[in-house]
Amino acid sequence: MQRLLDEITKGATLAESLESLDWLPAFDLALIGAGEQSGRLDTCFRLLADYYNDRARVIKQVISSSFIPLD
């Protein structure tokens, strides 16, 4: 967090600051950058949250369906 805050304090955008940390996927960085430029950062974070919630749901379904019933 401190590195992120340091980058923002130096004048970097949120997307640029996150990119410097080198752990977010390019898709996430692009969406955050678009949100900053459009003034709709809240909407972009909602889209990312929905995307990752959906991925988690699918992964849970795949794991659940891979178990063999013990009946």
Secondary structure, DSSP 8 states (H G I E B T S, - for coil): -HHHHHHHHTT--HHHHHHHHT-S-HHHHHHHHHHHHHT-HHHHHHHHHHHHHHHHHHHHHHHHHHS----
